[in-house]
Amino acid sequence: MSNCLCLDCDRSNSITTKFCTQCGAKLQIQERYRALKAIGQGGFCKTFLAQDEGKPSKPHCVIK
């Protein structure tokens, strides 16, 4: 089973879940992207590997 991250509380949730099971935050970003895992952090932002659910093949992408 695949998981996605809640950007508000960092809890791992099922990829099919719409809201975080811990804090209730929406898991889809801009009605399109789901964060899968954190891949970096700088002084101003975090970077995540994400899934683009707006495309039929649901490719991976990077979001900040």
N, C-alpha and C positions, 0 to 999 in steps of 0.2 A: 504494500500500500504506500502511496506517495503522501508526503506531508508538505505543508506550507507553514510559513512563520507569520505570527502576528507581529506587526511592526511596532505596536504599542507596548506589548509586554514580553515579547520574544518567546512566547509559548508555541510549541509545535502543534499543529492541528491537521486533521485529515484534509486532503486536497479537495474533497467534496463539500466541506463545511463552509458556510457563507459568513459566519460570525465566530469569533474566538470563543472557545469554550471556557476560558478563564476570565477575560475582561469584557467580552461582548463586542469588541471592536470589529468593524467590517474587514474582511481579509482580502478582498479584491481591491486593487489600487486603480483608480480611474475607470472602474467597471471593465477592466481589461487584464491587468497583471496580477500575478500571485508570487510573492517572495518565497523561494524554496530554501535558500540558506544564505547566511552572511558570508561575504568573501573578502571584505576589507573595511577599514575604517580610517578616516583621516581627521583632520582638525575640524572640518565643517560638516561632514556627512558620513553615512554608512553606505556601502555598496553591497548589493544583493544579486545573486543568481535568481532569475525569475522565469516564469512561464507566461508567454503571451497568449492569452485565451481568446484574443480577438482574431486570430488566424486559425484556419481549419487544422493545420498540422500542429498547433500549439508549441511552437519552437521556444527554445530557451533564449534568454536575453539578459542584459545587465541593467539594473536600475539603481539610481542614487536617491 
